[in-house]
Each structure stands twice: as structure tokens, then as C-alpha cells.
Amino acid sequence: MVLGVRARYRRGLPGGSAMGQRVLGVPWAVAFLALLALRGAAAAAPNFVLVLADDLGFGDLGSYGHPSSATPHLDWMASRGLRFTDFYSSSSVCSPSRAALLTGRFQMRSGVYPGVFSPGSRGGLPLSEVTIAEVLKAAGYATAMVGKWHLGLGMNASFLPIHQGFDHFLGVPYSHDQHTHYPQFASQEYTGQSQRGPFGDALAEFDGSVGQLLQALKDNGLANTTLVFFTSDNGPSTLRMARGGSSGLLKCGKGTTYEGGMREPAVAYWPGRITPGERVTHELASTLDVLPTLTALAGAALPKVALDGYDLSPVLFGSGKSPRQTMFFYPPSPDPLHGPFAVRFGKYKAHYFTQGSLHSDTTPDEACHGLTPLTPHLPPLLFDLESDPAENYDLLQSGVGPELLQVLKEIELHKVLFEQRMEFGESQIRKGRDPALQPCCVPNCTPKPSCCHCS
């Protein structure tokens, strides 16, 4: 889980440097929010808590239809907040999706491709990129990040969150491979308590942590002045079967550009601003929109760079239309030659290329499997996601009428214009690996990383 808590403060208040001494074990949620309570109460500007799950699928929560998931706190948020049905991550794997969320820019711009960072990666999210933490900090916010980073460590820990606008960081720099990410972990309190085995136990504990966050906000008088936003970084690893999460009725999962790989559960909760009553929006939205939205709510200045996100305030606080009308689906290993594998425009989605992924093996659909090769489609596969969210019925199978021909022309125009604006940054992941960069309990031992055993 990634947690970002932002609380605006008045000049002269203490800096809270004792955070690392107070945040230990599960109670970190309560301790940290209590630490920020005075700052949050000192000004009218809103606070922000961003909760990002790891490899959680569209169909994993009770509020999204799972019959046996124990997620009462997230479901409570959904019943009293705003639940999204058409919310997308920018990527179907971890590192690029996190880069896009923090910067409001597709991961190709920052060079976070192909694939994900390893513990010994030389590269990381470039320090020249402007994160939402840096935007808010410039506007007088205190910022922190807790949990999985997975955006690089680098020489002398140069890529850690404390160098990307976060005042505090408590977590791991790479994939933690626990909680809802395989192999899951649950503490003794939750082990064996769910109906979904180890995955369900871990998900229940994740949900319990969300409950602690919500209670801490309430206890400190911050609930009505804090936007809590929850989503997931990418779809489930169906390779793991019962240990890998569920994409519900959506096709495939992690590693693919089908809906199951990139459409995520998302809930916005703000008692003071978002009208309660099980509100559901079918408007198009993305993790790319988090930075512009929080920037607008904070009254901060947008970075002076090309952004791929939009301010979702009209969707959050009323029945307004989303400014996002398109979504572009890039594979984990994108390149300018192939461009986006798929494009969504309104309710339609066109696949120009499809490819399976090992992460989505073991599903009955062979299109998802890792051995299914890159396949071009001309004309593209075209689906109506309102009537066919599982992407089963290609609308062009029975020919192209005037209406669908116009749809294809509009999608192609959006695709061409977007590709003209897209610039690929230098790949950070292709900079390679150096085992010496891995954190080690025995710093001077050899050979690394095999000698790095903590007693």
C-alpha cells in the first residue's frame, strides 16, 4: 500500500521530525495522522490521503461485486462517497503506473519503461520530474509516503521519495511482494479469517488499515476537511489463481492492455464535500488525473510541463462531465513504432495490437496467456464497453456501417494527434542493474546480494 498524506501548515509550526520514531508496525496509520492533526486543523485548505493498493483487481471488493471479500471499510467509503466504474491506471504493471500517478504524465515521458525497476536498478523516476508531492509542498503542505515505492533507489538512495517532494518516507524502495501482491501477507489477527484464503486475509488486513486511517481522521477532527482517494496500481495477477486477485467480468489481468489489466476500482471519500448516498459515476477517469485534481483543490500551480491528466472536480462534486474523453493503453514495454496498443473514446475501445502476459496466465481465455504473441489488428478490434465490458464481441465482425466508420475515424484522429504529442524520455530501466545498489543488512559483505541476510 502507498499512503500519501498532505496537510497544510502555518509557518512556524514544528516540522514533525519525530515521525520515524513514532510510526512502527500497524499503528503507523494512527500515529502519522495524529502527527499531522495540528497542521491540518490550522488552515482551511484541504488535506489529502491517497491509498494505492497493489495488484488489486476490478472485481476484488465487495462494493464491486465480489461475493466473499471482507472489505467493510472500503465498501463503507464507497457507500458514502463516489465510486468510479470506468477508472484506469496508465499501465498494467507497477513502476510505470506509479510514475504516472505521481506526475500526471504517461510513464514514457519520464522514461519509466520497459517493465519495472528491480532492487539493483541504476535508474529511477528522474529527479527532474515534478511529483504531486512537490506541487503540494510548494503550496505549503507537509507530505509523506508510506509503503511500496518501486520507483528506484539509485546511488546513495538518490531516487527515494525524500528526494521527490516527500518530507517523510517509511517503506520499501522496490516491490514488497506482500499484502495484496503475491505472495500475500497477513498478521495473526487476520490470518485464516476470510473466505478467500491468503489473498482474502491480506485484503481484509489492507481494508482494516483503511479503517484505522478513517478513524484517525475522525478522532483528530479532520474527516470533513480531507479527501481520501483509493485505487489500485494495476490489475490482478491471475497467474496466481486464488492467490492473485480477480478482475471480475473484465478480460485478462496484469500485464495486458485488456480491461482487466488497467481498469481499476476507485473511490473518492470526503464527508464535507462529496454528497453521500452510494453515488456511482460512469465518467472516464484515470490515475493520470490525480495530480491535476489535487493541484486544483489545493489552489496550487500546475507544473510547467506537458501533462496527460485533467481536473476531475466536476465529477467529484456534482454530476458534471469528465473532461477526459479518451484513454490510451500502452503495454509494459512501449515503443514509438507501435504506439498505444488500444484507444478508448467514449464508450468505444479499439485494439490495434493485443498481446498476452505471463501475469495473466491460467485464465480460460488464451488471449490472456503469456505465450500469446503480439498480434496486429487492421482494422482494429472494436468493442462497446457499455454493453460489452468483457470485450467479447468485436463490433466489426458483421461489417462496418456508417456509424461505426465515423467512430473509427474519430478514434484514429485522436490516436494520431496524441502520438504526435507524445515524447519518449530516455529509458531509466534500460540503464541496467548493479547488485551493489541493493540495500544490504551487511553493507561490506560479498558477494551481493546473496550475502545480505538479516539476522
ROZA-810276 format. One record per residue (C-alpha): residue in three letters; x, y, z. Coordinates in steps of 0.001 Angstrom, whole numbers, plus 500000, padded with zeros to 6 digits. Layout:
<zases>
+------+--------+--------+--------+
| rest |      u |      v |      w |
+------+--------+--------+--------+
|  ala |      X |      Y |      Z |
...
+------+--------+--------+--------+
</zases>
This chain:
<zases>
+------+--------+--------+--------+
| rest |      u |      v |      w |
+------+--------+--------+--------+
|  met | 500000 | 500000 | 500000 |
|  val | 501156 | 503506 | 499242 |
|  leu | 499895 | 506257 | 501514 |
|  gly | 500267 | 509938 | 500794 |
|  val | 499015 | 512312 | 503462 |
|  arg | 499230 | 516002 | 502781 |
|  ala | 498355 | 518535 | 505479 |
|  arg | 498778 | 522250 | 505055 |
|  tyr | 500526 | 524068 | 507880 |
|  arg | 501184 | 527576 | 509082 |
|  arg | 504698 | 528846 | 509078 |
|  gly | 506362 | 528447 | 512449 |
|  leu | 504751 | 525158 | 513426 |
|  pro | 507177 | 522336 | 514253 |
|  gly | 508394 | 520177 | 511413 |
|  gly | 507455 | 516808 | 512888 |
|  ser | 510861 | 515216 | 512511 |
|  ala | 509954 | 512506 | 515024 |
|  met | 507802 | 510688 | 512511 |
|  gly | 510301 | 507889 | 512038 |
|  gln | 510350 | 507283 | 515797 |
|  arg | 506551 | 507114 | 516093 |
|  val | 505491 | 505115 | 513060 |
|  leu | 506047 | 501471 | 513925 |
|  gly | 504034 | 498413 | 512851 |
|  val | 500334 | 498604 | 512055 |
|  pro | 499650 | 501641 | 514307 |
|  trp | 501607 | 503840 | 511872 |
|  ala | 498328 | 504990 | 510366 |
|  val | 497011 | 506437 | 513594 |
|  ala | 500372 | 507808 | 514737 |
|  phe | 501067 | 509543 | 511470 |
|  leu | 497695 | 511174 | 511102 |
|  ala | 497809 | 512308 | 514689 |
|  leu | 501192 | 513862 | 513971 |
|  leu | 499637 | 515905 | 511170 |
|  ala | 496426 | 516768 | 513008 |
|  leu | 497586 | 520203 | 514271 |
|  arg | 498825 | 521145 | 510867 |
|  gly | 495637 | 520047 | 509193 |
|  ala | 493470 | 521880 | 511699 |
|  ala | 495449 | 525082 | 511298 |
|  ala | 494262 | 526049 | 507824 |
|  ala | 491207 | 525935 | 505551 |
|  ala | 492994 | 524201 | 502686 |
|  pro | 492006 | 520529 | 502324 |
|  asn | 494136 | 517576 | 503320 |
|  phe | 494693 | 514606 | 501005 |
|  val | 495132 | 510911 | 501701 |
|  leu | 495888 | 508693 | 498732 |
|  val | 495673 | 504932 | 499241 |
|  leu | 497075 | 502801 | 496423 |
|  ala | 496570 | 499036 | 496515 |
|  asp | 498961 | 496634 | 494801 |
|  asp | 497736 | 494244 | 492078 |
|  leu | 494131 | 494605 | 493235 |
|  gly | 491593 | 493734 | 490548 |
|  phe | 488403 | 495450 | 489436 |
|  gly | 486365 | 492613 | 490933 |
|  asp | 488110 | 492208 | 494289 |
|  leu | 485991 | 494444 | 496556 |
|  gly | 482545 | 493765 | 497912 |
|  ser | 481342 | 497104 | 496553 |
|  tyr | 482460 | 495972 | 493093 |
|  gly | 480533 | 492730 | 493272 |
|  his | 482794 | 490165 | 494915 |
|  pro | 480567 | 487810 | 496931 |
|  ser | 483045 | 486873 | 499654 |
|  ser | 485578 | 489702 | 500054 |
|  ala | 485718 | 491139 | 503566 |
|  thr | 486211 | 494833 | 502749 |
|  pro | 483730 | 496644 | 505033 |
|  his | 485716 | 499888 | 505336 |
|  leu | 486349 | 500356 | 501622 |
|  asp | 482734 | 499417 | 500946 |
|  trp | 481649 | 501950 | 503580 |
|  met | 483688 | 504612 | 501794 |
|  ala | 482006 | 503664 | 498527 |
|  ser | 478533 | 503834 | 500080 |
|  arg | 479179 | 507347 | 501411 |
|  gly | 481433 | 508668 | 498702 |
|  leu | 481834 | 508393 | 494951 |
|  arg | 482560 | 505053 | 493283 |
|  phe | 484080 | 505002 | 489788 |
|  thr | 483205 | 502286 | 487268 |
|  asp | 485481 | 503482 | 484451 |
|  phe | 488718 | 504412 | 486184 |
|  tyr | 492042 | 503446 | 484600 |
|  ser | 495660 | 503105 | 485565 |
|  ser | 498189 | 504279 | 482979 |
|  ser | 499879 | 500877 | 482887 |
|  ser | 499219 | 497244 | 483698 |
|  val | 502403 | 496849 | 485804 |
|  cys | 503705 | 498573 | 488934 |
|  ser | 506572 | 501027 | 488326 |
|  pro | 505154 | 502823 | 485273 |
|  ser | 501697 | 503121 | 486814 |
|  arg | 503154 | 504713 | 489957 |
|  ala | 505274 | 507145 | 487939 |
|  ala | 502214 | 508319 | 486030 |
|  leu | 500115 | 508725 | 489172 |
|  leu | 502749 | 510908 | 490852 |
|  thr | 503492 | 513077 | 487816 |
|  gly | 500211 | 513260 | 485862 |
|  arg | 502235 | 512186 | 482824 |
|  phe | 502357 | 508941 | 480893 |
|  gln | 505313 | 506855 | 482028 |
|  met | 507012 | 507044 | 478629 |
|  arg | 507687 | 510755 | 479164 |
|  ser | 509693 | 510072 | 482331 |
|  gly | 511438 | 507003 | 480910 |
|  val | 509857 | 504507 | 483318 |
|  tyr | 509745 | 501667 | 480790 |
|  pro | 510069 | 498858 | 479753 |
|  gly | 508769 | 496796 | 482645 |
|  val | 509559 | 497595 | 486276 |
|  phe | 512528 | 498506 | 488449 |
|  ser | 514475 | 495788 | 490249 |
|  pro | 516209 | 496216 | 493643 |
|  gly | 519523 | 496881 | 491908 |
|  ser | 518305 | 499152 | 489110 |
|  arg | 520620 | 502033 | 488268 |
|  gly | 517748 | 504228 | 487110 |
|  gly | 514680 | 505638 | 488819 |
|  leu | 511984 | 508262 | 488463 |
|  pro | 514077 | 511220 | 487231 |
|  leu | 514517 | 513982 | 489787 |
|  ser | 513600 | 516445 | 487059 |
|  glu | 510050 | 515112 | 487071 |
|  val | 507638 | 517159 | 489199 |
|  thr | 505582 | 514966 | 491534 |
|  ile | 502289 | 515796 | 493236 |
|  ala | 504248 | 515909 | 496497 |
|  glu | 506482 | 518667 | 495104 |
|  val | 503465 | 520586 | 493823 |
|  leu | 501743 | 520483 | 497212 |
|  lys | 504905 | 521151 | 499193 |
|  ala | 505446 | 524331 | 497187 |
|  ala | 501940 | 525370 | 498266 |
|  gly | 502780 | 524935 | 501955 |
|  tyr | 501847 | 521304 | 502525 |
|  ala | 503643 | 518726 | 504656 |
|  thr | 503966 | 515474 | 502702 |
|  ala | 504709 | 511847 | 503456 |
|  met | 504718 | 508486 | 501757 |
|  val | 504359 | 505104 | 503481 |
|  gly | 504700 | 501669 | 501855 |
|  lys | 505893 | 500450 | 498473 |
|  trp | 507803 | 502959 | 496337 |
|  his | 509080 | 500882 | 493365 |
|  leu | 510404 | 503921 | 491505 |
|  gly | 514093 | 503318 | 492019 |
|  leu | 516688 | 503542 | 494786 |
|  gly | 519860 | 504554 | 492948 |
|  met | 523326 | 505524 | 494081 |
|  asn | 523233 | 506967 | 497610 |
|  ala | 519460 | 506411 | 497652 |
|  ser | 519093 | 509355 | 495262 |
|  phe | 515682 | 508295 | 493905 |
|  leu | 513882 | 507757 | 497207 |
|  pro | 510677 | 509735 | 497978 |
|  ile | 512527 | 512197 | 500242 |
|  his | 514213 | 513486 | 497078 |
|  gln | 510898 | 513644 | 495191 |
|  gly | 508989 | 516101 | 497377 |
|  phe | 508070 | 513911 | 500352 |
|  asp | 509092 | 515149 | 503792 |
|  his | 508966 | 511624 | 505204 |
|  phe | 509191 | 508077 | 503855 |
|  leu | 508596 | 504820 | 505675 |
|  gly | 508575 | 501768 | 503429 |
|  val | 510496 | 499715 | 500911 |
|  pro | 512111 | 501122 | 497751 |
|  tyr | 511095 | 498240 | 495494 |
|  ser | 508271 | 495720 | 495237 |
|  his | 507418 | 494411 | 498696 |
|  asp | 505668 | 491279 | 497332 |
|  gln | 503186 | 491111 | 500177 |
|  his | 499745 | 492379 | 501206 |
|  thr | 497598 | 492099 | 498050 |
|  his | 500683 | 491473 | 495888 |
|  tyr | 501767 | 487816 | 495690 |
|  pro | 502967 | 486271 | 497977 |
|  gln | 500452 | 487818 | 500318 |
|  phe | 500998 | 488510 | 503996 |
|  ala | 498503 | 488882 | 506823 |
|  ser | 499195 | 489282 | 510520 |
|  gln | 497973 | 486787 | 513086 |
|  glu | 494834 | 488840 | 513691 |
|  tyr | 493682 | 488346 | 510093 |
|  thr | 495196 | 485013 | 509075 |
|  gly | 492507 | 482437 | 508342 |
|  gln | 489679 | 484892 | 508934 |
|  ser | 488451 | 485406 | 505352 |
|  gln | 486641 | 483179 | 502873 |
|  arg | 489286 | 483795 | 500179 |
|  gly | 492349 | 482154 | 501701 |
|  pro | 495674 | 484035 | 501997 |
|  phe | 494662 | 486638 | 499424 |
|  gly | 491427 | 487365 | 501245 |
|  asp | 493229 | 487552 | 504591 |
|  ala | 495706 | 490087 | 503207 |
|  leu | 492906 | 492082 | 501585 |
|  ala | 490977 | 492112 | 504874 |
|  glu | 494034 | 493483 | 506678 |
|  phe | 494506 | 496100 | 503981 |
|  asp | 490871 | 497088 | 504481 |
|  gly | 491406 | 497167 | 508242 |
|  ser | 494256 | 499644 | 507767 |
|  val | 491916 | 501851 | 505744 |
|  gly | 489512 | 501695 | 508676 |
|  gln | 492280 | 502894 | 511005 |
|  leu | 493009 | 505802 | 508686 |
|  leu | 489365 | 506855 | 508575 |
|  gln | 489062 | 506588 | 512366 |
|  ala | 492220 | 508639 | 512883 |
|  leu | 490866 | 511389 | 510640 |
|  lys | 487639 | 511413 | 512638 |
|  asp | 489399 | 511378 | 516015 |
|  asn | 491528 | 514358 | 515023 |
|  gly | 488675 | 516413 | 513604 |
|  leu | 489983 | 516154 | 510035 |
|  ala | 487354 | 513986 | 508366 |
|  asn | 485351 | 516835 | 506844 |
|  thr | 488424 | 518614 | 505513 |
|  thr | 490184 | 515605 | 503989 |
|  leu | 489787 | 513954 | 500607 |
|  val | 490574 | 510231 | 500832 |
|  phe | 491100 | 508629 | 497436 |
|  phe | 491548 | 504910 | 496926 |
|  thr | 492528 | 502926 | 493825 |
|  ser | 494956 | 500222 | 492616 |
|  asp | 498145 | 500420 | 490561 |
|  asn | 497164 | 497721 | 488028 |
|  gly | 495056 | 494630 | 487518 |
|  pro | 495353 | 491257 | 489274 |
|  ser | 497994 | 488612 | 488630 |
|  thr | 495633 | 485841 | 487551 |
|  leu | 498682 | 483604 | 487093 |
|  arg | 498450 | 483079 | 490856 |
|  met | 494834 | 481856 | 490595 |
|  ala | 493243 | 482088 | 494079 |
|  arg | 496359 | 483934 | 495292 |
|  gly | 496193 | 486553 | 492557 |
|  gly | 493003 | 488574 | 492783 |
|  ser | 490035 | 488977 | 490459 |
|  ser | 489268 | 491235 | 487513 |
|  gly | 485581 | 490349 | 487820 |
|  leu | 483815 | 490314 | 484477 |
|  leu | 486702 | 492062 | 482741 |
|  lys | 489049 | 490357 | 480277 |
|  cys | 492518 | 489216 | 481401 |
|  gly | 494543 | 490992 | 484074 |
|  lys | 498000 | 492319 | 484930 |
|  gly | 500431 | 492825 | 482077 |
|  thr | 497803 | 493240 | 479337 |
|  thr | 496039 | 496181 | 477719 |
|  tyr | 492669 | 494492 | 478035 |
|  glu | 490249 | 495986 | 480556 |
|  gly | 491266 | 493595 | 483342 |
|  gly | 494831 | 494862 | 483193 |
|  met | 494147 | 498573 | 483560 |
|  arg | 490577 | 499266 | 484709 |
|  glu | 490676 | 499627 | 488496 |
|  pro | 488371 | 500071 | 491463 |
|  ala | 488418 | 503695 | 492639 |
|  val | 486597 | 505503 | 495434 |
|  ala | 486640 | 509170 | 496461 |
|  tyr | 485507 | 509945 | 500014 |
|  trp | 485134 | 513408 | 501517 |
|  pro | 482286 | 513838 | 504028 |
|  gly | 482490 | 517609 | 503911 |
|  arg | 482274 | 517898 | 500120 |
|  ile | 481172 | 514702 | 498358 |
|  thr | 477452 | 514100 | 498856 |
|  pro | 476857 | 510695 | 500496 |
|  gly | 474352 | 508196 | 499180 |
|  glu | 476066 | 505465 | 497141 |
|  arg | 476937 | 507767 | 494250 |
|  val | 478355 | 505973 | 491224 |
|  thr | 479943 | 507641 | 488232 |
|  his | 480466 | 506097 | 484813 |
|  glu | 482583 | 509025 | 483682 |
|  leu | 486022 | 508265 | 482272 |
|  ala | 488905 | 508925 | 484696 |
|  ser | 492493 | 507856 | 485343 |
|  thr | 495353 | 507900 | 487817 |
|  leu | 496816 | 510495 | 485449 |
|  asp | 494100 | 512864 | 486684 |
|  val | 495149 | 512728 | 490353 |
|  leu | 497848 | 515413 | 490108 |
|  pro | 495738 | 517999 | 488231 |
|  thr | 492763 | 517371 | 490526 |
|  leu | 494640 | 517706 | 493812 |
|  thr | 496541 | 520689 | 492459 |
|  ala | 493271 | 522477 | 491686 |
|  leu | 491732 | 521628 | 495060 |
|  ala | 494835 | 522894 | 496868 |
|  gly | 494942 | 526109 | 494855 |
|  ala | 498472 | 525226 | 493783 |
|  ala | 500240 | 525836 | 490480 |
|  leu | 500461 | 523113 | 487839 |
|  pro | 503934 | 522053 | 486693 |
|  lys | 505063 | 523790 | 483505 |
|  val | 505393 | 520535 | 481570 |
|  ala | 503209 | 518514 | 479224 |
|  leu | 500531 | 516826 | 481342 |
|  asp | 498252 | 513950 | 480367 |
|  gly | 495711 | 514375 | 483167 |
|  tyr | 492633 | 516503 | 483823 |
|  asp | 490963 | 518146 | 486816 |
|  leu | 488131 | 515832 | 487903 |
|  ser | 486487 | 518334 | 490267 |
|  pro | 483271 | 518490 | 488170 |
|  val | 482901 | 514727 | 488587 |
|  leu | 483747 | 514668 | 492299 |
|  phe | 481358 | 517382 | 493426 |
|  gly | 478365 | 517031 | 491154 |
|  ser | 477055 | 515311 | 488092 |
|  gly | 479430 | 517137 | 485772 |
|  lys | 481002 | 515504 | 482751 |
|  ser | 484573 | 514340 | 482887 |
|  pro | 486994 | 516397 | 480816 |
|  arg | 488636 | 513076 | 479899 |
|  gln | 487155 | 511668 | 476697 |
|  thr | 489979 | 509308 | 475712 |
|  met | 492300 | 506794 | 477323 |
|  phe | 495401 | 505353 | 475687 |
|  phe | 496554 | 501845 | 476582 |
|  tyr | 500294 | 501201 | 476379 |
|  pro | 501871 | 497793 | 477087 |
|  pro | 504533 | 497304 | 479787 |
|  ser | 507202 | 497620 | 477064 |
|  pro | 506009 | 500544 | 474925 |
|  asp | 507764 | 501974 | 471883 |
|  pro | 507016 | 504799 | 469424 |
|  leu | 506745 | 502381 | 466484 |
|  his | 503708 | 500523 | 467829 |
|  gly | 502298 | 503412 | 469844 |
|  pro | 499305 | 502721 | 472062 |
|  phe | 498004 | 499185 | 471719 |
|  ala | 494441 | 500369 | 472302 |
|  val | 492423 | 503585 | 472495 |
|  arg | 489193 | 504254 | 474330 |
|  phe | 486971 | 507058 | 473035 |
|  gly | 483696 | 507491 | 474876 |
|  lys | 482147 | 504050 | 475219 |
|  tyr | 484193 | 502515 | 472400 |
|  lys | 487573 | 500838 | 472629 |
|  ala | 489740 | 499941 | 469637 |
|  his | 492592 | 497421 | 469885 |
|  tyr | 495328 | 497956 | 467291 |
|  phe | 497602 | 495364 | 468912 |
|  thr | 496977 | 492677 | 471510 |
|  gln | 499401 | 490508 | 473451 |
|  gly | 499143 | 488104 | 476370 |
|  ser | 501156 | 488207 | 479576 |
|  leu | 502551 | 485620 | 481972 |
|  his | 500898 | 487622 | 484745 |
|  ser | 497535 | 486710 | 483190 |
|  asp | 498183 | 483016 | 482632 |
|  thr | 495826 | 480283 | 483930 |
|  thr | 492667 | 482097 | 482815 |
|  pro | 490423 | 480166 | 480392 |
|  asp | 490906 | 482856 | 477739 |
|  glu | 494022 | 482085 | 475676 |
|  ala | 494228 | 485715 | 474570 |
|  cys | 495478 | 486474 | 478083 |
|  his | 498252 | 483886 | 478233 |
|  gly | 501950 | 484662 | 478179 |
|  leu | 502576 | 482575 | 475064 |
|  thr | 500006 | 484524 | 473047 |
|  pro | 502203 | 486651 | 470776 |
|  leu | 501945 | 490259 | 469708 |
|  thr | 499109 | 490407 | 467196 |
|  pro | 498301 | 493405 | 464969 |
|  his | 494690 | 494158 | 464064 |
|  leu | 493760 | 496024 | 460895 |
|  pro | 491050 | 497136 | 461125 |
|  pro | 491275 | 497260 | 464907 |
|  leu | 489107 | 495169 | 467167 |
|  leu | 486273 | 497431 | 468279 |
|  phe | 484191 | 496962 | 471427 |
|  asp | 481278 | 498813 | 473011 |
|  leu | 482338 | 498825 | 476660 |
|  glu | 478914 | 499904 | 477903 |
|  ser | 477225 | 496753 | 476620 |
|  asp | 480321 | 494525 | 476456 |
|  pro | 482838 | 495417 | 479197 |
|  ala | 484351 | 491923 | 478876 |
|  glu | 485481 | 492702 | 475296 |
|  asn | 483935 | 489567 | 473845 |
|  tyr | 482100 | 490840 | 470780 |
|  asp | 484012 | 492686 | 468073 |
|  leu | 481574 | 495158 | 466538 |
|  leu | 483328 | 494895 | 463181 |
|  gln | 482736 | 491151 | 462822 |
|  ser | 479498 | 491841 | 460977 |
|  gly | 480827 | 494683 | 458848 |
|  val | 481336 | 498418 | 459166 |
|  gly | 478271 | 500633 | 458928 |
|  pro | 478294 | 504443 | 458648 |
|  glu | 478081 | 504957 | 462425 |
|  leu | 480986 | 502647 | 463259 |
|  leu | 483004 | 504049 | 460369 |
|  gln | 482674 | 507501 | 461918 |
|  val | 483686 | 506113 | 465311 |
|  leu | 486809 | 504561 | 463786 |
|  lys | 487719 | 507822 | 462085 |
|  glu | 487406 | 509767 | 465337 |
|  ile | 489446 | 507220 | 467291 |
|  glu | 492154 | 507224 | 464639 |
|  leu | 492277 | 511025 | 464686 |
|  his | 492670 | 511112 | 468477 |
|  lys | 495351 | 508436 | 468251 |
|  val | 497365 | 510255 | 465586 |
|  leu | 497191 | 513604 | 467394 |
|  phe | 498191 | 512028 | 470695 |
|  glu | 501150 | 510171 | 469192 |
|  gln | 502370 | 513417 | 467653 |
|  arg | 502474 | 514990 | 471125 |
|  met | 503993 | 512004 | 472920 |
|  glu | 507716 | 512170 | 473621 |
|  phe | 509577 | 509148 | 474934 |
|  gly | 512161 | 510001 | 477562 |
|  glu | 515394 | 508071 | 477997 |
|  ser | 514605 | 504649 | 479417 |
|  gln | 515541 | 504517 | 483090 |
|  ile | 515111 | 500770 | 483289 |
|  arg | 517476 | 500096 | 480368 |
|  lys | 520269 | 501699 | 482395 |
|  gly | 520733 | 498225 | 483823 |
|  arg | 521388 | 496810 | 487267 |
|  asp | 524142 | 496904 | 489844 |
|  pro | 523849 | 494424 | 492752 |
|  ala | 525880 | 496803 | 494910 |
|  leu | 522959 | 499266 | 494849 |
|  gln | 520654 | 496906 | 496726 |
|  pro | 520019 | 497729 | 500390 |
|  cys | 522041 | 495294 | 502480 |
|  cys | 521971 | 494373 | 506179 |
|  val | 525722 | 493673 | 505944 |
|  pro | 526954 | 496611 | 503830 |
|  asn | 530542 | 495416 | 503305 |
|  cys | 529829 | 491759 | 502592 |
|  thr | 530430 | 489928 | 499312 |
|  pro | 529051 | 488684 | 497019 |
|  lys | 525917 | 490791 | 496912 |
|  pro | 523008 | 490311 | 497083 |
|  ser | 523304 | 486697 | 498302 |
|  cys | 525336 | 487734 | 501387 |
|  cys | 522702 | 490246 | 502561 |
|  his | 520958 | 488135 | 505191 |
|  cys | 519459 | 489909 | 508186 |
|  ser | 519738 | 488022 | 511469 |
+------+--------+--------+--------+
</zases>
